[in-house]
């Protein structure tokens, strides 16, 4: 045994072996460094969705043109009307509604500075919570499925059910003008067209097939104008400090944005909204001033 250990020690004393070991260590460091850098640089941003818009064109093959449109389903601050929130803070007895003083990008004549600050902070944390990178995903074991991001389900969720699901901490974002709509995806190969979120098109026409016939299961113009997303409801009370699947609730209605509490659809996405939950949960009456 002693001879074996001595021979092994003498083997590793050789300069050629030491040089080989040094090269291998360098290769490993560089390889893992490059892979880590790639994973850090690979930004993942959820709620960045896409849909296919069908436009009829008699000169096109099949009689129509399908155009893929990408958009961001995080409402711009300019298009937010109000944010209502509720939390478990004893110093805030009931839910409060915050007015956004930057609607359409223009400052209100009577600026509510306290409310404006909170609205902006909520939007910043909401936007930050859906961003991550591959390295963080790998290190924390967080979920994130781009194929499921954006899935919309017609559920007709009632208000009291949402209160239970939210754990008492939630925010509701109400739009000031039509920005998004829940529509049928008529570009698939099945006859059961799924729901999807699209950017609102004021010139929407019922899509047609290659024979120029209206697609039966597609929304009519009136139905389309009654599926505009009036508000987004986000439960926060049960949010953990990790990147995982989140369920948001959607209120749909007319262009007047008058249906903001009745929830008929759910929206699946991913994110870590723990910082948003902590911020909302710490808002009290004094902070609103």
C-alpha positions as CSV (number, residue, x, y, z in Angstrom):
1,X,0.0,0.0,0.0
2,X,2.9,2.3,0.9
3,X,4.6,1.7,-2.4
4,X,1.3,2.4,-4.3
5,X,0.9,5.8,-2.5
6,X,4.5,6.7,-3.2
7,X,4.2,5.8,-6.9
8,X,1.0,7.8,-7.1
9,X,2.6,10.8,-5.5
10,X,5.6,10.6,-7.7
11,X,3.3,10.4,-10.8
12,X,1.6,13.6,-9.9
13,X,4.9,15.3,-9.3
14,X,5.8,15.1,-13.0
15,X,5.6,18.4,-14.8
16,X,3.8,16.9,-17.7
17,X,1.0,15.6,-15.5
18,X,0.8,18.9,-13.6
19,X,0.6,20.8,-16.9
20,X,-2.2,18.4,-18.1
21,X,-4.1,18.9,-14.8
22,X,-3.7,22.7,-15.1
23,X,-5.0,22.7,-18.7
24,X,-8.0,20.5,-17.7
25,X,-8.9,22.8,-14.8
26,X,-8.7,25.8,-17.2
27,X,-10.9,24.1,-19.7
28,X,-13.5,23.3,-17.1
29,X,-13.4,26.8,-15.7
30,X,-13.8,28.4,-19.1
31,X,-16.5,25.9,-20.2
32,X,-18.6,26.4,-17.1
33,X,-18.0,30.1,-17.3
34,X,-19.2,30.3,-20.8
35,X,-22.3,28.1,-20.1
36,X,-23.1,30.2,-17.0
37,X,-22.8,33.5,-19.0
38,X,-25.0,32.1,-21.7
39,X,-27.6,31.1,-19.1
40,X,-27.5,34.5,-17.5
41,X,-27.7,36.3,-20.8
42,X,-30.7,34.2,-21.9
43,X,-33.5,36.5,-20.7
44,X,-36.9,34.9,-20.2
45,X,-39.8,37.3,-20.1
46,X,-43.3,35.8,-19.6
47,X,-46.6,37.3,-20.7
48,X,-44.8,38.2,-24.0
49,X,-47.5,36.6,-26.2
50,X,-48.3,36.2,-29.9
51,X,-51.4,35.6,-32.0
52,X,-52.1,35.1,-35.7
53,X,-54.3,37.6,-37.4
54,X,-56.2,36.4,-40.4
55,X,-56.8,38.9,-43.2
56,X,-58.9,37.9,-46.3
57,X,-57.1,38.4,-49.6
58,X,-58.5,36.9,-52.7
59,X,-55.2,37.0,-54.5
60,X,-53.4,35.0,-51.7
61,X,-53.1,31.2,-51.7
62,X,-56.1,29.9,-49.8
63,X,-57.9,33.2,-50.0
64,X,-56.4,34.7,-46.9
65,X,-53.1,35.8,-45.2
66,X,-52.2,34.8,-41.7
67,X,-49.8,37.3,-40.0
68,X,-48.2,36.5,-36.7
69,X,-48.3,39.4,-34.2
70,X,-46.2,39.6,-31.0
71,X,-47.3,41.8,-28.1
72,X,-46.7,42.3,-24.4
73,X,-49.6,41.4,-22.0
74,X,-48.4,43.7,-19.3
75,X,-50.5,46.8,-19.5
76,X,-48.6,50.0,-20.1
77,X,-49.0,52.5,-17.3
78,X,-50.5,54.9,-19.9
79,X,-53.5,52.6,-20.5
80,X,-54.3,51.9,-16.8
81,X,-57.3,53.7,-15.3
82,X,-57.3,52.5,-11.7
83,X,-55.6,49.9,-9.5
84,X,-57.7,48.4,-6.7
85,X,-55.8,46.4,-4.0
86,X,-56.6,44.6,-0.8
87,X,-54.2,43.2,1.8
88,X,-54.1,41.8,5.3
89,X,-52.7,44.9,6.9
90,X,-54.6,45.9,10.0
91,X,-54.0,49.6,9.3
92,X,-56.0,49.3,6.1
93,X,-59.5,48.3,6.9
94,X,-60.8,47.8,3.4
95,X,-59.8,47.6,-0.2
96,X,-58.6,50.8,-1.8
97,X,-58.8,52.2,-5.3
98,X,-55.9,54.1,-6.7
99,X,-56.3,56.6,-9.5
100,X,-53.6,56.7,-12.1
101,X,-52.5,60.2,-12.9
102,X,-50.6,59.2,-16.0
103,X,-53.5,58.0,-18.2
104,X,-52.6,58.3,-21.9
105,X,-49.2,59.5,-20.8
106,X,-50.6,62.8,-19.6
107,X,-50.4,64.1,-16.0
108,X,-53.8,64.9,-14.4
109,X,-54.5,68.5,-13.6
110,X,-54.9,67.5,-9.9
111,X,-52.0,65.2,-9.3
112,X,-52.4,62.7,-6.5
113,X,-48.7,62.2,-5.7
114,X,-49.1,59.5,-3.1
115,X,-51.4,57.4,-5.3
116,X,-49.3,58.0,-8.4
117,X,-46.2,56.7,-6.6
118,X,-47.9,53.5,-5.5
119,X,-49.5,52.8,-8.9
120,X,-46.0,53.2,-10.5
121,X,-44.4,51.0,-7.9
122,X,-47.0,48.2,-8.3
123,X,-46.6,48.3,-12.1
124,X,-42.8,48.1,-11.8
125,X,-42.9,45.1,-9.5
126,X,-45.5,43.4,-11.7
127,X,-43.3,43.9,-14.7
128,X,-40.2,42.8,-12.8
129,X,-41.8,39.7,-11.5
130,X,-42.3,38.0,-14.9
131,X,-38.6,38.4,-15.8
132,X,-35.9,35.8,-15.2
133,X,-33.0,34.0,-16.9
134,X,-32.0,30.4,-17.6
135,X,-29.4,30.5,-14.8
136,X,-31.9,31.5,-12.2
137,X,-34.3,28.8,-13.4
138,X,-31.6,26.2,-13.2
139,X,-30.4,27.2,-9.8
140,X,-33.8,27.5,-8.1
141,X,-35.7,24.8,-9.8
142,X,-38.4,27.2,-10.8
143,X,-41.0,26.4,-13.4
144,X,-41.5,28.1,-16.7
145,X,-43.2,26.7,-19.8
146,X,-43.3,29.0,-22.8
147,X,-45.8,26.7,-24.5
148,X,-48.3,27.1,-21.6
149,X,-47.7,30.9,-21.1
150,X,-50.8,32.7,-22.3
151,X,-53.3,29.8,-22.1
152,X,-56.8,31.2,-21.6
153,X,-59.7,29.2,-20.2
154,X,-63.4,30.2,-20.0
155,X,-64.2,29.5,-16.3
156,X,-66.9,32.1,-15.2
157,X,-65.2,32.5,-11.8
158,X,-67.3,34.2,-9.2
159,X,-66.1,37.1,-7.0
160,X,-66.3,35.2,-3.8
161,X,-64.3,32.3,-5.2
162,X,-61.5,34.7,-6.2
163,X,-61.5,36.1,-2.7
164,X,-60.8,32.7,-1.3
165,X,-58.1,31.9,-4.0
166,X,-56.3,35.2,-3.4
167,X,-55.7,34.7,0.3
168,X,-57.0,38.2,1.0
169,X,-54.2,40.0,-0.9
170,X,-54.9,40.9,-4.5
171,X,-54.7,43.7,-7.1
172,X,-57.2,44.6,-9.9
173,X,-56.0,46.6,-12.9
174,X,-58.7,48.4,-14.8
175,X,-58.1,49.8,-18.3
176,X,-59.0,53.2,-19.4
177,X,-59.5,52.2,-23.0
178,X,-59.6,48.9,-25.0
179,X,-56.2,47.4,-25.3
180,X,-56.7,43.6,-25.3
181,X,-59.5,41.2,-26.2
182,X,-60.2,37.5,-25.6
183,X,-60.9,36.0,-29.0
184,X,-61.0,32.6,-30.7
185,X,-58.0,31.2,-32.4
186,X,-59.3,30.1,-35.8
187,X,-56.0,29.2,-37.4
188,X,-55.7,25.7,-35.9
189,X,-56.6,22.5,-37.6
190,X,-59.3,21.4,-35.1
191,X,-62.9,22.4,-35.0
192,X,-62.7,23.4,-31.3
193,X,-61.1,26.8,-31.4
194,X,-59.2,27.7,-28.2
195,X,-59.4,31.1,-26.5
196,X,-56.5,33.5,-26.8
197,X,-55.6,37.0,-25.9
198,X,-55.1,39.5,-28.7
199,X,-54.5,43.2,-29.1
200,X,-57.8,44.9,-29.7
201,X,-58.6,45.6,-33.3
202,X,-61.3,48.3,-33.8
203,X,-61.8,47.2,-37.4
204,X,-62.3,43.6,-36.6
205,X,-64.4,41.5,-39.1
206,X,-65.5,38.0,-38.6
207,X,-62.8,35.7,-40.3
208,X,-63.7,33.6,-43.3
209,X,-62.5,30.3,-44.7
210,X,-60.9,29.7,-48.1
211,X,-64.3,29.6,-49.7
212,X,-65.1,33.1,-48.3
213,X,-67.6,31.7,-45.9
214,X,-67.8,33.1,-42.3
215,X,-66.2,30.7,-39.8
216,X,-69.1,29.5,-37.7
217,X,-67.3,29.3,-34.4
218,X,-65.5,32.6,-34.8
219,X,-66.8,35.6,-32.9
220,X,-69.1,38.0,-34.6
221,X,-68.2,41.7,-34.5
222,X,-70.7,42.3,-31.6
223,X,-69.4,39.3,-29.7
224,X,-65.8,40.5,-30.3
225,X,-66.7,43.9,-28.9
226,X,-68.1,42.3,-25.8
227,X,-65.0,40.3,-25.1
228,X,-62.7,43.2,-24.5
229,X,-60.5,42.8,-21.4
230,X,-61.9,45.4,-19.0
231,X,-59.8,44.3,-15.9
232,X,-57.1,41.9,-14.8
233,X,-57.3,40.4,-11.3
234,X,-54.1,39.0,-9.8
235,X,-54.2,37.0,-6.5
236,X,-51.1,37.5,-4.3
237,X,-51.9,36.0,-0.9
238,X,-50.5,32.6,-1.7
239,X,-47.5,33.6,-3.8
240,X,-44.2,32.0,-2.8
241,X,-40.7,33.4,-3.3
242,X,-39.9,31.3,-6.4
243,X,-40.6,31.5,-10.1
244,X,-43.6,29.3,-10.7
245,X,-47.0,29.1,-12.5
246,X,-49.4,31.9,-11.8
247,X,-53.2,32.2,-12.6
248,X,-54.7,35.6,-13.3
249,X,-58.4,36.3,-13.8
250,X,-59.9,38.4,-16.6
251,X,-63.1,40.5,-16.7
252,X,-64.4,41.0,-20.2
253,X,-67.0,43.4,-21.4
254,X,-67.6,46.3,-23.8
255,X,-65.5,49.1,-25.1
256,X,-66.8,51.3,-22.3
257,X,-64.8,49.3,-19.8
258,X,-67.7,48.9,-17.4
259,X,-67.4,45.3,-16.4
260,X,-64.5,45.2,-14.0
261,X,-65.5,42.7,-11.2
262,X,-67.2,39.8,-12.9
263,X,-64.5,37.3,-13.9
264,X,-65.1,34.9,-16.7
265,X,-61.7,33.8,-17.9
266,X,-58.4,32.6,-16.3
267,X,-55.0,33.3,-17.8
268,X,-52.0,31.1,-17.2
269,X,-48.5,32.6,-16.9
270,X,-45.3,32.3,-14.9
271,X,-43.4,34.6,-12.6
272,X,-42.2,35.4,-9.1
273,X,-44.5,38.1,-7.6
274,X,-43.3,37.8,-4.0
275,X,-41.9,41.3,-4.0
276,X,-45.2,42.6,-5.4
277,X,-47.1,40.8,-2.7
278,X,-44.9,42.1,0.1
279,X,-45.2,45.7,-1.2
280,X,-49.0,45.5,-1.5
281,X,-49.3,43.9,1.9
282,X,-47.4,46.7,3.6
283,X,-49.5,49.5,2.2
284,X,-51.4,51.3,5.0
285,X,-53.4,54.4,5.4
286,X,-50.3,56.5,6.2
287,X,-48.5,55.4,3.1
288,X,-51.4,56.4,0.9
289,X,-50.9,60.1,1.9
